[in-house]
């Protein structure tokens, strides 16, 4: 970047911050208060980049949607970063005004039916609030005057700043998710963790693990919040059923453990966020989670109806990679996804999305096992299971055996561990069935020696060949592996793939004497994906459009179109 361009960027940033401060008095007050605390003024960014994790002395401010801003900074060397939520705060006396407003709104709304969606609730609430409030700039901030009739407020006079804070607080607690709403809005957060009474911790996509300024002061406050949160997830917790899993309105996955009798520090919850638009395979290639040739291999596998399982430890990126590779399934395929909480998103039109149901007893509950059995009668081209953990694995292998390929995630850190779990109790898949599973992708979160940062990497892609009953040994080929020293992926090369040569080449009518053609196809697909990355095609649905063109005209012709400068991802 030239010096002139850099100076222009600084001017634009300063202008954006000035506009944000002007529109948000609470932000101006917060920035002023930093001087008295000995904290330097933060650098303001409208968007963050992954490269910021390498900065020294991190001190960054960014917006997550008016009127909320986030300030991430180092409190002391060696400590985890601090995540300060900057939002309109109100004094304790403000609670009296909130009670008056609650009375007035209850009278205004009365028995009026309200649709059960956030946007409609917010519209009605703001409409009633606007009819209730009179703006009076002569009143100091936080002061108010109430006109009542029969003990019910009918008009409330406040100034503009108090009105803005009032709107924010009402929407935050009556429509949104209260204290954790800033985390839900923040697109850079992956996980939200409340361990009990005390601060909430988050896992940030750029800055890693951070302690936040949001704190639960008592068990009563925490329990009240957790009960409300479970109701929003449509899985209410009780002392009889203190552990629940569910989904929040935005699709985030939540696990709740309720009560200090089973959680020593009080109730706890963990929220796993998932974006509405999945991360694309080209974005993962750019992030070096996987490379183009390995991605092209998965493309061939999924397009050809192979069963692929994405394996790894918790938070290794299994679901992210699964979602990214779904674009490689044939466009006209019928897909059935089966999950405990809805996380899988596929771009295909013919998609049946099913989720489990927790009932009061076993008879009223619908488990993964039940849905997986039912899916076999629905003639799917692909079955996607969010995560296989137990007896449903047996049905998954039956599905694969009768020609319905299965994609899923599975907790196992290596192929050996995968096979041990599948063939051991309680799953107990017969050893001779294991090669029904075609391919296992092993993924992990690793700390790179060069930077010291935690990154997700595909450690290996393995073809399951079979079981030798004489030697009691499983045969598999590690076709791709990750080299931690160079942070690169190693491909064994032509002539090394059992699936490409003995399954996919045959399916495509390629005789053994021309088997090199399947490797040429692999190379073309890798180049195609590399070109998409070079041209900045990182949006999930843009990649889907490009892959659909390649399916229609052939990868070689689609590659030529891209090389000619045609923007096939806009077709």
Secondary structure, DSSP 8 states (H G I E B T S, - for coil): --HHHHHHHHHHHHHHHHHHHHH-HHHHHHHHHHHHTT----EEESS--GGGGG-SS-EEEEESSTT-EEEEE-SSTTS-EEEEEE-----TTHHHHHHHHHHHHHHHHTT----SSHHHHHHHHHHHHHHHEEE-TTS-TT--EEEEETTEEEEEEE-HHHHHHHHHHHHHHHTS-GGGHHHHH-TTEEEEEE-SSEEEEEEETTTEEEEEEEEE-SHHHHHHHHHHHHHHTT----SSS-EEEEE-TTS-EEEEE--TTTSTTS-EEEEE---SS---HHHHHHTTSS-HHHHHHHHHHHHTT--EEEEESTTSSHHHHHHHHGGGS-TT--EEEEESS-------SSEEEEE-B--SSGGG-B-HHHHHHHHTTTT-SEEEES---STHHHHHHHHHHTT-EEEEEEE-SSHHHHHHHHHSTTT---GGGGGGS-EEEEEEEEE-TTT--EEEEEEEEEEEEEEETTTTEEEEEEEEEEETTTTEEEE--TT--HHIIIIIHHHTT--GGGTHHHHHHHHHHHHHHHHHHHTT---HHHHHHHHHHHHHH-HHHHHHHHHTT--GGG-
